[in-house]
Amino acid sequence: MTPVERLRELCLALPEATEKLSHGEPTWFVRKVFVSLADHHHDDRLAFWCAAPPGVQEELVAADPERFFRPPYVGHRGWLGVYLDVEVDWAEIAEIVTDAYRCVAPRKLVALLG
């Protein structure tokens, strides 16, 4: 499975998540965007951008800038950039995607996660 296929699988496993193209890239919504693919859109890297809880972006970027970054356009809102063209810990990516979902999903859908 490619990194994009794995990311898609993680996103669409969440309650009422949908996929649409936005700015030419696969993007996952739960009424609002929670994850967007960045497939060489702004640079030569494969990555995704996602909503993140307060402080997480700064913490992860400082701890591992080879894997995480502040994305353009949405980074000032605390969104996190995650590179997929490096060795990927898919359990960690699943947690990041779920946290992104929790940031934007309605409470009733978040409650379904347990």
N, C-alpha and C positions, 0 to 999 in steps of 0.2 A: 504494500500500500504506500502511495506517495505521501509526503508530508501534508499536501493539500487535502488529500482524501482522508487522512487521519484527523486533521483539524475539522473538516466538514462533519465527520462522524461524531466527534465530541460535541460540536455545537448543536447539531440536529437531534442529539439524544436528550436535550433539555426541553422541559415542557413548553409547548407552543412555539418553539423556535422555528424560524423560517429562513430561507436563503433567497437572496435577490442579488442581481448585479447592481453595484453602485460605483460610479466612476470607473466602470470597466472591470471591476474586481468582484469576486464573490464576497458577499457581506451577509452576516447573520444578524437577524432581528428577533427581538421579543417585544414587539410594538415599536421599540427604538433599537438602534444599532448597539450591539454589544461586542462584536468582533468583526474586523474587516481585514481581508487578505491584502498584502502589499507585495505583489509579485513583480518585482523589479520596476515598480511604478515610479518611485522617486530616486532610486539608486540601482545598483546592480545586485541587490540582495533579495532573497526570499524571506518574507517576514509576515507577521500580522500585527495589527494594532487592536487594543482592547481597552474597555473601561477598566478601571482599577480602583480599589478602595483608597481613601486618603493616605498618602505617605508611601504607598507600595512602590510607585514608579521610582521615586528617589532612592529608596532602599535597594531595590533590585539593580538599578542602573549603577549605583555606586559599588555594589558588591560584585557585579559581573558584567562589565560593559561589552564583553565579547558576545554576550547572549541577549542583553536587554538594552533598550535605548528609549530616548524621549522622541516620539514620532512628531513629524511636522503637523501643523494645523490643529491637532487635538492634544498635543503634549502639555500645553499650558493648562489644560483642564485635568491633568493628572493621568491621562491615558498612558498605557504602557505599550512599548514596541518590543516584540519578541522575534528574534531571528530563528528561522527554520532551516537555514543552510549551514548549521553547525551541528554538533552532536546534541540531540534533543532528548530530554528526560520527559517522556510522554505522560508519566504520572503527574509531574509538576505542571505540564501544559494543561492537563485536565483540571487541576486545581485553579490555575489562572483563568481558564475559560469559564469555569463555574463561578468564580468570584466576579468576573466581568458580567455574567448573567445576573448575579445577585445585585449588582450595582444598578441595573436598569429595569429589571423585571418588576411587574406589580407584586405586591406582598403576597397575594393569594397564590401566585405561581412559585414564588420563592419558598413558600411554606410546603409546597409539594416535594421539595428537595430533601426535607427532613432536617 
